[in-house]
Amino acid sequence: MWLFFDHRSVVWITSRCRFDLSNSSPRAFLSYFQRNYTILDPIAILYNKRAGKGKGREIAYQIAALLSERAVRYELLGESWPLQYSGYSSVWLVGGDGTLNYFINHAQAPFPPLALFKGGTGNDFATLLYGDISVEEMVTKILIVAPRAVDMGICNGKRFINMAGIGFDGEALKSMQTIRWLGGFLGYYYAVIKTIFLFREPEYEIRFDDHPVIRKNFLLVQVANSSTTGGGFKVSPRARIDDGKLDLMLCDPLGTFKRFMKLPLIRKGRHMDEPYVHHEAVRRVVVKTSKPVPAQLDGEMIVADHFEFGVVAGYLQFLY
């Protein structure tokens, strides 16, 4: 299969069919695709039945119905997921950021191209990829787009794709049950406000790339592959998922009142030029603390006193 481009047209060609995309809608192309091209391997639809208070299962069955209408082969998997996916054309995950994190840490690589549907409490990565389009619009789009390379972060041997936060973030995550009950944004906001009152900045030893070691207390220590966390908090607005780097964001200690005053800036991503915020695009980061502290990777808790971060450029392929 080939795509040919010039300034006037885009032509999609296989060994037996040709279609001009420049003057056609996605729905017309999909209809033509169904008549002339068959996906030999099925799509794996994986859903987390506990995600989003059962929302994930509902969306998964909606996707299955839409694929059936289009005569596209699929397998619906909710109770148990296979370890390897070599027999599938792609994997469509239905859940939140935690569902995606579970998949990339438990499935055997290499992975086929991935897609992520919003079906969890925290849907920041899916929102980044697809915006606010409907499930039907997503299915139509995913079936016709080519895979695009996406970077993956590593922390202490664990994979993450969105964001890692040490100290403050880990303490906020202890209110996870509240986050799930209230929903992504409201739950995270509540957890952050609670942590604002109680958190005391520990001292960190931080090394990144060839930079001299930093020994200092920080309110926030975050390492991001993507820009957004917590149901819409634009903590690292300059992070890019395909630049081969991670974004290290450090925030100096702030008093309780100032923490409250600056929270809206962080939520909107307008904090990066504040004098108490320090930002670096890095490939490797090592963070040490004098005692174990909680941290979160894509909303999953870990506790350690030594954190080693790296990035694997273009390791994952996403359909978006």
C-alpha positions as CSV (number, residue, x, y, z in Angstrom):
1,M,0.0,0.0,0.0
2,W,1.3,3.5,-0.9
3,L,0.3,7.1,-0.4
4,F,1.4,9.6,-3.1
5,F,1.3,13.4,-2.4
6,D,1.7,16.5,-4.5
7,H,0.4,20.1,-4.0
8,R,-2.9,19.2,-5.6
9,S,-3.9,15.7,-4.5
10,V,-3.4,12.8,-2.3
11,V,-3.8,9.4,-3.9
12,W,-4.1,6.1,-1.9
13,I,-3.0,3.0,-3.9
14,T,-2.8,-0.7,-3.2
15,S,-2.0,-3.4,-5.7
16,R,-5.6,-3.5,-6.9
17,C,-7.2,-0.1,-6.1
18,R,-6.7,3.6,-6.4
19,F,-8.5,6.4,-4.6
20,D,-8.1,10.2,-4.7
21,L,-8.4,11.4,-1.1
22,S,-8.1,15.1,-1.9
23,N,-11.7,15.5,-3.1
24,S,-13.3,12.9,-0.8
25,S,-14.7,12.7,2.7
26,P,-13.4,10.2,5.2
27,R,-16.7,8.3,5.1
28,A,-16.5,7.9,1.3
29,F,-12.9,6.7,1.6
30,L,-14.0,4.2,4.3
31,S,-16.7,2.9,2.1
32,Y,-14.3,2.4,-0.8
33,F,-11.8,0.8,1.6
34,Q,-14.3,-1.8,2.7
35,R,-15.1,-2.8,-0.9
36,N,-11.5,-3.1,-2.0
37,Y,-9.3,-3.8,0.9
38,T,-9.5,-6.4,3.7
39,I,-7.7,-6.2,7.0
40,L,-6.4,-9.8,7.3
41,D,-5.7,-9.7,11.0
42,P,-8.5,-8.6,13.5
43,I,-8.4,-5.6,15.7
44,A,-8.1,-6.3,19.4
45,I,-10.5,-4.2,21.5
46,L,-9.4,-4.2,25.1
47,Y,-11.5,-2.6,27.7
48,N,-11.2,-2.2,31.4
49,K,-14.6,-3.1,32.9
50,R,-13.8,-1.2,36.1
51,A,-12.7,2.0,34.3
52,G,-15.0,5.0,34.5
53,K,-17.6,3.3,36.6
54,G,-18.4,0.8,33.8
55,K,-18.2,3.4,31.0
56,G,-15.3,1.5,29.4
57,R,-17.5,-1.6,28.7
58,E,-20.3,0.4,27.3
59,I,-17.9,2.2,24.8
60,A,-16.2,-1.1,23.9
61,Y,-19.5,-2.6,22.8
62,Q,-20.4,0.6,20.9
63,I,-17.1,0.3,19.0
64,A,-17.8,-3.4,18.3
65,A,-21.1,-2.5,16.8
66,L,-19.6,0.2,14.6
67,L,-16.9,-2.2,13.3
68,S,-19.5,-4.8,12.6
69,E,-21.5,-2.3,10.5
70,R,-18.3,-1.8,8.5
71,A,-17.5,-5.5,8.2
72,V,-14.2,-5.0,10.0
73,R,-12.9,-8.0,11.9
74,Y,-12.3,-7.6,15.7
75,E,-12.0,-9.5,19.0
76,L,-13.6,-8.0,22.1
77,L,-11.5,-8.7,25.2
78,G,-12.6,-7.5,28.6
79,E,-12.1,-10.3,31.2
80,S,-8.5,-11.4,30.3
81,W,-6.0,-9.8,28.0
82,P,-3.4,-11.8,26.0
83,L,0.3,-11.1,26.7
84,Q,1.3,-10.7,23.1
85,Y,-0.5,-9.2,20.0
86,S,1.4,-10.4,17.0
87,G,-1.9,-11.8,15.5
88,Y,-3.7,-8.4,15.5
89,S,-3.6,-5.5,13.1
90,S,-3.9,-3.0,15.9
91,V,-5.0,-2.7,19.6
92,W,-7.8,-0.4,20.5
93,L,-7.8,0.3,24.3
94,V,-10.9,1.6,26.1
95,G,-10.1,3.1,29.4
96,G,-8.1,6.0,31.0
97,D,-4.5,6.8,31.3
98,G,-4.1,4.0,33.9
99,T,-5.5,1.5,31.4
100,L,-2.9,2.5,28.8
101,N,-0.1,2.4,31.5
102,Y,-1.2,-1.1,32.5
103,F,-1.1,-2.3,28.9
104,I,2.4,-0.9,28.0
105,N,3.8,-2.4,31.2
106,H,2.3,-5.9,31.0
107,A,2.0,-6.7,27.3
108,Q,4.9,-8.1,25.4
109,A,6.6,-5.9,22.9
110,P,6.7,-5.2,20.1
111,F,3.2,-3.8,20.1
112,P,1.0,-3.3,17.0
113,P,-0.4,0.3,16.4
114,L,-2.5,1.5,19.3
115,A,-5.6,3.6,19.7
116,L,-7.1,4.9,23.0
117,F,-10.7,5.7,23.6
118,K,-11.8,7.7,26.6
119,G,-13.3,5.3,29.1
120,G,-11.6,6.1,32.4
121,T,-11.3,8.6,35.2
122,G,-8.3,10.3,33.7
123,N,-8.4,10.6,29.9
124,D,-5.6,13.2,29.3
125,F,-3.7,11.2,26.7
126,A,-6.7,10.3,24.7
127,T,-7.8,14.0,24.7
128,L,-4.4,15.0,23.5
129,L,-4.5,12.6,20.6
130,Y,-8.2,13.0,19.5
131,G,-9.7,16.0,21.2
132,D,-13.4,15.8,21.9
133,I,-14.7,13.9,18.8
134,S,-17.3,11.2,19.2
135,V,-16.7,7.5,19.4
136,E,-18.1,7.1,15.9
137,E,-15.8,9.8,14.5
138,M,-12.9,8.2,16.3
139,V,-13.6,4.8,14.7
140,T,-13.8,6.4,11.2
141,K,-10.6,8.3,11.7
142,I,-8.6,5.4,13.2
143,L,-9.5,3.1,10.4
144,I,-8.0,5.3,7.8
145,V,-5.0,7.1,9.4
146,A,-1.4,5.9,9.3
147,P,0.4,5.1,12.6
148,R,2.5,7.8,14.0
149,A,5.6,7.3,16.3
150,V,5.2,8.4,20.0
151,D,7.9,8.5,22.6
152,M,7.8,6.5,25.8
153,G,9.2,7.4,29.2
154,I,11.0,4.9,31.6
155,C,11.3,5.3,35.4
156,N,13.0,2.6,37.4
157,G,12.3,0.1,34.7
158,K,8.6,1.0,34.5
159,R,7.1,2.5,31.4
160,F,5.0,5.6,31.3
161,I,3.6,7.7,28.4
162,N,2.0,10.7,30.1
163,M,3.7,12.1,33.2
164,A,5.6,11.2,36.4
165,G,5.5,13.3,39.5
166,I,7.5,12.9,42.7
167,G,6.6,14.0,46.2
168,F,3.6,16.4,45.8
169,D,2.0,14.3,43.1
170,G,2.4,11.1,45.0
171,E,0.8,12.6,48.1
172,A,-2.1,13.8,46.0
173,L,-2.5,10.4,44.5
174,K,-3.2,8.9,48.0
175,S,-6.7,10.4,47.6
176,M,-7.2,8.2,44.5
177,Q,-10.5,6.8,45.7
178,T,-11.8,10.4,46.0
179,I,-10.5,11.1,42.5
180,R,-12.3,8.1,41.1
181,W,-15.6,9.0,42.9
182,L,-15.7,12.6,41.9
183,G,-14.2,12.1,38.4
184,G,-10.9,13.1,36.8
185,F,-10.8,16.9,37.1
186,L,-12.9,17.5,40.2
187,G,-11.3,14.6,42.0
188,Y,-7.7,15.7,41.1
189,Y,-8.6,19.3,42.1
190,Y,-9.8,18.2,45.5
191,A,-6.7,16.0,46.0
192,V,-4.4,18.9,45.0
193,I,-6.1,21.4,47.4
194,K,-5.9,18.9,50.3
195,T,-2.2,18.3,49.6
196,I,-1.5,22.1,49.4
197,F,-2.3,22.3,53.1
198,L,-0.3,19.3,54.2
199,F,2.7,18.9,51.9
200,R,6.2,19.9,53.1
201,E,8.8,20.1,50.4
202,P,11.6,17.5,50.8
203,E,15.2,18.0,49.6
204,Y,16.1,16.5,46.3
205,E,19.3,15.7,44.6
206,I,18.7,16.0,40.8
207,R,21.0,15.3,37.9
208,F,20.0,15.6,34.3
209,D,22.0,15.1,31.1
210,D,25.4,16.9,31.6
211,H,24.0,19.5,34.0
212,P,25.7,19.9,37.4
213,V,23.9,18.3,40.3
214,I,21.1,20.3,42.0
215,R,20.5,19.9,45.8
216,K,17.4,21.8,46.8
217,N,13.9,21.6,48.3
218,F,11.2,21.7,45.6
219,L,7.4,21.8,45.8
220,L,7.0,20.0,42.4
221,V,9.3,17.6,40.6
222,Q,7.7,16.4,37.4
223,V,9.0,14.5,34.4
224,A,6.6,14.7,31.5
225,N,6.3,13.1,28.1
226,S,3.0,14.7,27.5
227,S,1.5,18.1,28.4
228,T,-1.5,17.4,30.6
229,T,-2.5,15.4,33.7
230,G,-5.2,15.3,36.3
231,G,-8.1,15.6,33.9
232,G,-6.9,18.8,32.3
233,F,-4.1,20.3,34.3
234,K,-1.6,21.6,31.7
235,V,1.4,21.0,34.0
236,S,4.0,20.7,31.2
237,P,2.5,22.7,28.2
238,R,5.8,22.6,26.3
239,A,6.1,18.8,26.3
240,R,5.8,17.0,23.0
241,I,5.2,13.3,22.6
242,D,7.4,12.9,19.5
243,D,10.5,15.1,20.2
244,G,12.7,12.3,21.7
245,K,12.9,14.2,25.0
246,L,11.2,14.5,28.4
247,D,10.3,17.7,30.1
248,L,11.7,18.3,33.6
249,M,9.6,20.8,35.5
250,L,10.8,22.0,39.0
251,C,8.8,24.4,41.2
252,D,10.5,26.2,44.2
253,P,8.9,26.0,47.6
254,L,5.8,28.2,48.0
255,G,3.8,29.1,51.1
256,T,0.2,27.8,51.4
257,F,-1.4,31.1,50.3
258,K,0.8,31.4,47.2
259,R,0.1,27.8,46.3
260,F,-3.6,28.5,46.2
261,M,-3.1,31.7,44.2
262,K,-0.9,30.0,41.6
263,L,-3.0,26.9,41.1
264,P,-5.2,28.4,38.4
265,L,-2.0,29.3,36.4
266,I,-0.8,25.7,36.5
267,R,-4.2,24.4,35.5
268,K,-4.2,26.6,32.4
269,G,-0.5,26.1,31.6
270,R,0.4,29.7,32.2
271,H,3.1,29.1,34.9
272,M,6.1,28.4,32.8
273,D,7.5,31.9,32.8
274,E,7.0,32.4,36.6
275,P,10.4,32.9,38.4
276,Y,9.8,30.0,40.8
277,V,9.4,27.5,37.9
278,H,12.4,25.9,36.2
279,H,12.0,23.9,32.9
280,E,14.4,21.7,30.9
281,A,14.0,19.4,27.9
282,V,16.1,16.4,28.9
283,R,16.9,12.8,27.9
284,R,18.0,11.4,31.2
285,V,17.1,12.4,34.8
286,V,18.2,11.0,38.2
287,V,16.3,12.1,41.3
288,K,17.3,11.1,44.8
289,T,15.8,11.8,48.2
290,S,17.0,11.1,51.8
291,K,14.0,8.8,52.5
292,P,11.4,7.0,50.3
293,V,8.7,9.3,48.9
294,P,5.6,8.5,46.9
295,A,5.4,9.2,43.2
296,Q,3.0,8.6,40.4
297,L,3.5,7.3,36.9
298,D,0.4,7.9,34.7
299,G,-1.7,7.8,37.9
300,E,-0.1,4.6,39.3
301,M,1.7,4.8,42.6
302,I,5.3,3.9,43.3
303,V,7.4,4.7,46.4
304,A,11.2,5.0,46.3
305,D,14.2,7.2,47.3
306,H,15.9,6.8,43.9
307,F,14.3,7.6,40.5
308,E,16.0,7.1,37.2
309,F,14.2,8.5,34.1
310,G,14.9,8.0,30.4
311,V,13.1,8.2,27.1
312,V,12.7,5.8,24.2
313,A,12.1,7.9,21.1
314,G,9.4,6.7,18.8
315,Y,8.9,3.4,20.7
316,L,5.1,3.3,20.3
317,Q,2.9,3.7,17.3
318,F,-0.5,5.4,17.7
319,L,-3.3,5.8,15.2
320,Y,-4.4,9.4,15.5
